Each structure stands twice: as C-alpha cells, then as structure tokens.
Amino acid sequence: MNKARKIVILLGDGMADLPIASLGNKTPLQHASIPNMDRIARQGIAGLAQTVPEGMSPGSDTANLSVFGYDPRVYYTGRAPLEALNMNIEMGPRDAAFRCNITTLEKGIMKDFAGGHIETEFTRVVMKEIADNIPIKDIEFYSGVSYRNIVIWRNYPYEKITTATPPHDITDRDIDPHLPSGEGAEMLLDIMKRSQQVIAQSETIKKARDTYRGNPVSLWLWGGGRKPSILTLKERFGLEGHTISAVDLIHGIGRAAGLTPLHVDGATGYIDTNYTGKADALLTALEYADYVYLHVESPDESGHEGNLEHKLQAIEDFDKKIVGPVLEGLKKFDCYSVLIMPDHPTPISIKTHSSDPVPFCMYRSDGWTDLTLNDRKAREYTEEAASATGLFLKEGHRLIELMIHGKL
C-alpha cells in the first residue's frame, strides 16, 4: 500500500431508511438536499454493502465492526466490552460488561431509551447515587456520556452472558417480554428494580432535575459480553489514526483496532452536535495520521425517535457540515480514499435498526485498480441509485480492502 494514502470514513449512523408516504414515497436520503454525497456517487462508485451478517442482530456494534473492516462473525464479543474499552475500564478474562442505559419508563412501557436525552452531568449524579445505594459484591457502576453507561460484573460465574433486548428496539412497547433472561438474569433484574427506587427517592436526584435536562426513571442492562481481542489496523494494513465520535462504542472499536480517540468539544451524539469541530479535527489529524473514522450519531437518534424532521436535518447537516468541508480539505493530499455510508438503516416507521444492506459511495483520488469499477457510478447517493449500480458486497467488512487496493 502507498504509505501516503489517506483513508477517511464518514459514517452517518442510521441514515438509510424506507420510503415514507409524507415524502411522496421517497426515503429521507432521496428527499434531502445532499449535493456533496451525490457528487461522490457520480464521480466515484456506489453500491450496497451487507454490514450485518445473516443471523446477527443489526446493532451499531456489529455493523460498525464491519465498516471498520472486521468480520463480526469472527470478532464480535458484545457491545458493552467495546464501550468499556474506550472508558479505560480494565477487564479480566472472567469479567462481563453490560451496557447500562438510563431510561424513562411509564407503567411498564419504554417511553424513552435515552432518559430524555439526559445530560452527562445529570447522569453522573444518577450513577453515583445508584452506586452508593446499591452496593453489591463484584458489581461496579461506571458513568459514561448522556444515557450510555457501563456496569461491570467481576468474576461473572456463568459461561453464557445473559441477554436483554436493546431499549431502543422497544420504544412505546411493553418491557416485560424484553427483560433480561438466562443465567445471571436475576442479578440484572434486581439492579434494574432497585435503581427505580433509588432514582425515585433520592433527594440529590430530585434537586438535579431542576438544573439538568433529563427524565431518569430506571436503568436498563443489555449488550453484555467479555473483553475483545482483535488484530489492529496497523498489524493488518499498516494504518494508524483516529476515531471521532460522541459515542463510546465507536471509540471502543477504534481502540481495539489500535486507533486513538479524538474528543471534540460539543460532540453530543444528537442533532445539536458540533459538526464543524468534528470536520476540523479530522483534517487536522490527517496532517500526521493516515486513517480517520468520523462517526455522526444524530440520524440514528432521530430514527429511533421516529422524528422525520430531525432525521432530514441530521442528514443535510452531515452533508453540508461534514462531507463538504472534508472533501474540500482532502484536495491538498496527493492520494486518498473516502468512504461515505451508514452502518445500518434506522427506518422512521419502525424506530429501530434493520438488517437490510446499506448504500455506500466511495472515491479514490488515483482511481481503481479494478477498471470494471468505473461502471459503478450512480446518479445520486440514495438507496435506490446505489442498488441500481449492481455492486453488492455481501461481506461489508471488505470495504476497507476496496479503499486501500482499489479492488476486492
């Protein structure tokens, strides 16, 4: 590989969708104004990629592993351990990590998987109160960003990790069929039940409600797994670089892959995130690094909320404030590859992820080694136009090979 090549991945989480009647049966990508992504689809190549292998859950963990270049069937050990890795939480071989959402429940219904998009400062208050009031041997509570936290169960005594449905999959639904089940479930259910009592009764939390945004009601434990072990991108491809995201999961996968997180002030994981700061951080990093994975969460959050207006805005902001400036900044480099895509669809109509293939567009400044790829251009960047090129990667983790080598 040419060592001077810059590898850039711009990921709009959950951008892909289904046709929506109120948009004239267009998808949000078809309806939105996205001239920069359209330009890459016309000048480079476009197609569909299967980022979630058959039989696996369409989570951001499995899907982003694919986009990073790792086959989830081989490397996936659970979502929470990846987030714990980014939070510098040490895990032993017998420990288990669980994702710990702060959620809003009403009469047994999951009203908000994000606890009213609770502010990080409020989360710290809640998690400290829970840790102080629910002391359990071998159970540790760690505060993260907004509603995303981690629970570590040291010396987890079972072979299989107990499971629960991701809370963003059950918005406005009865929680009972989706609670933790299997070995160890009793402990997780006990923590969740006791968390509701602590949150409802804590005077400290009551006072914090007057200061911070959020509506915490209960913890929700899911996404459990053990510590991952994977070859780094440097070992595989000679790549060193960074991740840029508001989400611990992305930085955790990056750390496992040998990358260093870049933290941007004002990166919230929501529609008010600091797009400009992220684009600037990427271009600054490329002065010395050869790989940057820039992730924007806001289209996915809007999809989970079923908020079409926000999803359209998130997609257009991604195109205008991320894709446009990055493409302009890349012109100073002699050799680069840029990939633009979502990790998975998050359709407004179902408010959760699906396993459908996702559209991607890719540009290499020095063209394609496989000249037949020149016939894979699209008129625009949409699900339909990407499908029409006939380019389909059944194994999404091979996209990185296409970026580096210009062929599969």
FENQUI-V615726 format. One line per field, one symbol per residue. phi: phi as a letter, one per 30 degrees, with the letter a starting at -180 (. if undefined). burial: + if it has 24 or more other C-alpha atoms within 12 Angstrom, else -. A space follows every 50 residues. Layout:
phi=???
burial=???
//
This chain:
phi=.ddddccbcccceiddacebedciicdedddddbdddeddddccbbacbc dceejcddddddddedddjcdddccdbkdeddddeddhddbcdcdbcbdb dcbccbhicddadchihededdedddddddddcbdbeicbcbdcchdcbb cccdhedcdcddcadedddbeibddedcdebjdidedddddddddddddd cddddeddddccdkbdbadbcaidlcedbbddddddbicblbcbacceed dddedddiccdccceidcibdcdddddddddddddddbccabcccbdedd eddddicdeddddddddeddccdeddddddddcdbabbcbacdadbdedc hadbcdecdbbbbcdcicddddddccdbdacbdddddddidbcdcddded ddddciac
burial=----++++++++++++++--------++++++++++++++++++++++++ +++---++++++++++++++++--+++++++++++++-+++---++++++ +++++----+++++++++++-++++++++++--+----++++++++++++ ++++-+----+++++++++++++-+--+++---++-+++-++++++-+++ -+--+--++--+-++++++++++++++++++++---++++++++++++++ ++++++++++++++--+++++++++++++++++-++--++++++++++++ ++++++++-++++++++++++++++++-++--+-++++++++++++++++ +++++++++++++++-++----++-++++++++++++-+-+++-++++++ ++++-+--
//
